[in-house]
């Protein structure tokens, strides 16, 4: 890791090791924030889906129905 930091400084993109570390930390914090937001969205979608199931708001599909539905989605996505 130290060699990687030194190489980045030597390229001139960063003036010193601290700048490299700060840039890496900023990226890590951004990634953590994005992951937290994605997890929260997933939790909300799961909760919403479970509530819909409890209210009976769903369609039962046979395997043939599901295959047809997925084919239609694929066709829509390719256009």
N, C-alpha and C positions, 0 to 999 in steps of 0.2 A: 504494500500500500504506500509506503514511503517513497518507493521508486516511482510509482505512478504520480504522486503529488509533485515530486521533483521534476519529472518530465513535463508536467503541465506548466510549471513555473518556467522551465527552460524554453518552452515554445514561445513565451512572451504573452500568452493569453492572460496570465495572472502575474501580478507583481511579486507575490510571495505566497508562502504556504498557507497563511491564514485566509487569504482570498479563496484559495482552492477549497479549504475546509468549509468556509462560509457558504460558498456556492453549492457544495455537496449537501450541506445541512438544509439550505433553502429548498433544494430539490426533494430531499427526504420529507421535509415538512409539507410541501405541496402534495406529494404522493400520499402521505398519511391523511391529509384533509380530503383528497379525492376518494380514497378508500373508505373513509368514514361516511362520506356523502353517499357513496354507492351502497354501503351496507344499510344505511338508514332508509334509502329508497327501496331496497330489497325487503327490509322488515315491514315497511308500509304496504308494499304490494302484497306481501304474504298475508298480513293482517286483513287487508281488504278482500283478498281471495277467500280466506277462511270465513269471513262474515258473509260473503255471497253464498258460500256453500251452506252455511247454517240457515240462510233464508231460502234455500232451495233454488237459487238463481244460477242454474247450470244446465247444460245439455248433456245427455248421455249419448255416447257415440259407440258404434261397433268398430271393430278394427278396420273394416272396409270404409266406413264413414270417415274415420281418422285419416286413412291413406288418401282418400279423395280430397279431404280438406287440406292436407299437407301439400298435395300436388297443386291445388289451386293457389295456395300461398306461394309456392315456388314459381308458378307461372306469373303471378302478379309481381313478384320480386324481379323477375328477369325482364320485365317490360319497362 
